Amino acid sequence: MPLSPELKEILACPKCKGPLEFHEEAGQIHCTACRLVYRIDDGIPVMLVDEARPLT
Protein backbone atom coordinates (compact mmCIF):
# COMPACT_ATOMS: atom_id res chain seq x y z
CA MET A 1 0.00 0.00 0.00
CA PRO A 2 1.62 3.27 -1.10
CA LEU A 3 1.98 6.18 1.29
CA SER A 4 -0.29 9.11 0.59
CA PRO A 5 1.29 12.24 -0.91
CA GLU A 6 -0.08 14.25 2.04
CA LEU A 7 1.72 12.00 4.54
CA LYS A 8 4.98 12.18 2.59
CA GLU A 9 4.72 15.96 2.60
CA ILE A 10 4.50 16.24 6.41
CA LEU A 11 6.87 13.44 7.48
CA ALA A 12 10.33 14.43 8.67
CA CYS A 13 13.15 12.57 10.37
CA PRO A 14 12.32 12.36 14.08
CA LYS A 15 16.00 12.72 14.99
CA CYS A 16 17.15 15.70 12.89
CA LYS A 17 13.78 16.96 11.58
CA GLY A 18 15.26 16.84 8.07
CA PRO A 19 13.83 15.63 4.75
CA LEU A 20 13.37 11.96 3.93
CA GLU A 21 13.76 9.74 0.88
CA PHE A 22 10.91 7.28 0.33
CA HIS A 23 11.75 3.81 -1.00
CA GLU A 24 8.30 2.25 -0.81
CA GLU A 25 9.16 -0.69 -3.06
CA ALA A 26 11.72 -1.75 -0.42
CA GLY A 27 9.47 -0.80 2.51
CA GLN A 28 11.94 1.82 3.71
CA ILE A 29 12.31 5.51 4.43
CA HIS A 30 15.86 6.93 4.44
CA CYS A 31 17.30 9.93 6.22
CA THR A 32 20.60 10.61 4.47
CA ALA A 33 21.60 13.28 7.01
CA CYS A 34 21.38 10.88 9.98
CA ARG A 35 22.22 7.81 7.87
CA LEU A 36 19.16 5.98 9.26
CA VAL A 37 16.58 3.68 7.67
CA TYR A 38 13.03 3.60 8.98
CA ARG A 39 10.79 0.71 7.97
CA ILE A 40 7.28 0.74 6.55
CA ASP A 41 5.06 -2.01 8.03
CA ASP A 42 1.82 -2.71 6.16
CA GLY A 43 1.77 0.82 4.75
CA ILE A 44 2.51 2.45 8.14
CA PRO A 45 5.83 4.27 8.62
CA VAL A 46 7.60 3.28 11.85
CA MET A 47 9.28 6.59 12.64
CA LEU A 48 10.98 5.64 15.92
CA VAL A 49 14.69 6.40 16.27
CA ASP A 50 15.13 3.33 18.50
CA GLU A 51 13.62 1.13 15.76
CA ALA A 52 15.71 2.61 12.92
CA ARG A 53 18.77 0.86 11.55
CA PRO A 54 21.93 2.33 10.05
CA LEU A 55 21.93 3.16 6.35
CA THR A 56 24.60 1.11 4.63
CYANA upper distance limits for C-alpha pairs under 8 A (distance plus 0.5 A):
  1 MET  CA     42 ASP  CA      7.47
  1 MET  CA     43 GLY  CA      5.64
  2 PRO  CA     24 GLU  CA      7.27
  2 PRO  CA     43 GLY  CA      6.84
  3 LEU  CA      7 LEU  CA      7.17
  3 LEU  CA      8 LYS  CA      7.33
  3 LEU  CA     24 GLU  CA      8.23
  3 LEU  CA     43 GLY  CA      6.88
  3 LEU  CA     44 ILE  CA      8.32
  4 SER  CA      8 LYS  CA      6.92
  5 PRO  CA      9 GLU  CA      6.66
  6 GLU  CA     10 ILE  CA      7.14
  7 LEU  CA     11 LEU  CA      6.60
 11 LEU  CA     19 PRO  CA      8.29
 11 LEU  CA     20 LEU  CA      8.05
 12 ALA  CA     17 LYS  CA      5.67
 12 ALA  CA     18 GLY  CA      6.02
 12 ALA  CA     19 PRO  CA      5.90
 12 ALA  CA     20 LEU  CA      6.65
 13 CYS  CA     17 LYS  CA      5.10
 13 CYS  CA     18 GLY  CA      5.79
 13 CYS  CA     19 PRO  CA      6.94
 13 CYS  CA     20 LEU  CA      6.97
 13 CYS  CA     31 CYS  CA      6.93
 13 CYS  CA     47 MET  CA      7.98
 14 PRO  CA     47 MET  CA      7.18
 14 PRO  CA     48 LEU  CA      7.59
 14 PRO  CA     49 VAL  CA      7.28
 15 LYS  CA     34 CYS  CA      8.08
 15 LYS  CA     49 VAL  CA      7.08
 16 CYS  CA     33 ALA  CA      8.25
 16 CYS  CA     34 CYS  CA      7.54
 18 GLY  CA     31 CYS  CA      7.94
 18 GLY  CA     33 ALA  CA      7.84
 19 PRO  CA     31 CYS  CA      7.33
 20 LEU  CA     29 ILE  CA      7.06
 20 LEU  CA     30 HIS  CA      6.14
 20 LEU  CA     31 CYS  CA      5.48
 20 LEU  CA     32 THR  CA      7.87
 21 GLU  CA     29 ILE  CA      6.22
 21 GLU  CA     30 HIS  CA      5.50
 21 GLU  CA     31 CYS  CA      6.91
 21 GLU  CA     32 THR  CA      8.28
 22 PHE  CA     28 GLN  CA      7.01
 22 PHE  CA     29 ILE  CA      5.19
 22 PHE  CA     30 HIS  CA      6.94
 23 HIS  CA     27 GLY  CA      6.73
 23 HIS  CA     28 GLN  CA      5.63
 23 HIS  CA     29 ILE  CA      6.22
 23 HIS  CA     30 HIS  CA      8.00
 24 GLU  CA     28 GLN  CA      6.32
 24 GLU  CA     29 ILE  CA      7.86
 24 GLU  CA     40 ILE  CA      8.08
 27 GLY  CA     39 ARG  CA      6.31
 27 GLY  CA     40 ILE  CA      5.35
 27 GLY  CA     41 ASP  CA      7.67
 28 GLN  CA     37 VAL  CA      6.88
 28 GLN  CA     38 TYR  CA      6.17
 28 GLN  CA     39 ARG  CA      5.04
 28 GLN  CA     40 ILE  CA      6.06
 29 ILE  CA     37 VAL  CA      6.16
 29 ILE  CA     38 TYR  CA      5.48
 29 ILE  CA     39 ARG  CA      6.65
 29 ILE  CA     40 ILE  CA      7.75
 29 ILE  CA     45 PRO  CA      8.32
 30 HIS  CA     35 ARG  CA      7.78
 30 HIS  CA     36 LEU  CA      6.42
 30 HIS  CA     37 VAL  CA      5.14
 30 HIS  CA     38 TYR  CA      6.80
 30 HIS  CA     55 LEU  CA      7.90
 31 CYS  CA     35 ARG  CA      6.11
 31 CYS  CA     36 LEU  CA      5.83
 31 CYS  CA     37 VAL  CA      6.96
 32 THR  CA     36 LEU  CA      7.31
 32 THR  CA     55 LEU  CA      8.30
 35 ARG  CA     54 PRO  CA      6.40
 35 ARG  CA     55 LEU  CA      5.39
 35 ARG  CA     56 THR  CA      8.31
 36 LEU  CA     52 ALA  CA      6.55
 36 LEU  CA     53 ARG  CA      6.12
 36 LEU  CA     54 PRO  CA      5.15
 36 LEU  CA     55 LEU  CA      5.41
 37 VAL  CA     52 ALA  CA      5.93
 37 VAL  CA     53 ARG  CA      5.77
 37 VAL  CA     54 PRO  CA      6.51
 37 VAL  CA     55 LEU  CA      6.03
 38 TYR  CA     45 PRO  CA      7.74
 38 TYR  CA     46 VAL  CA      6.65
 38 TYR  CA     47 MET  CA      6.53
 38 TYR  CA     48 LEU  CA      8.01
 38 TYR  CA     49 VAL  CA      8.48
 38 TYR  CA     51 GLU  CA      7.74
 38 TYR  CA     52 ALA  CA      5.37
 38 TYR  CA     53 ARG  CA      7.36
 39 ARG  CA     45 PRO  CA      6.64
 39 ARG  CA     46 VAL  CA      6.14
 39 ARG  CA     47 MET  CA      8.16
 39 ARG  CA     52 ALA  CA      7.74
 40 ILE  CA     44 ILE  CA      5.80
 40 ILE  CA     45 PRO  CA      4.84
 40 ILE  CA     46 VAL  CA      6.38
 41 ASP  CA     45 PRO  CA      6.86
 41 ASP  CA     46 VAL  CA      7.50
 46 VAL  CA     51 GLU  CA      8.00
 47 MET  CA     51 GLU  CA      8.14
 47 MET  CA     52 ALA  CA      8.07
 48 LEU  CA     52 ALA  CA      6.87
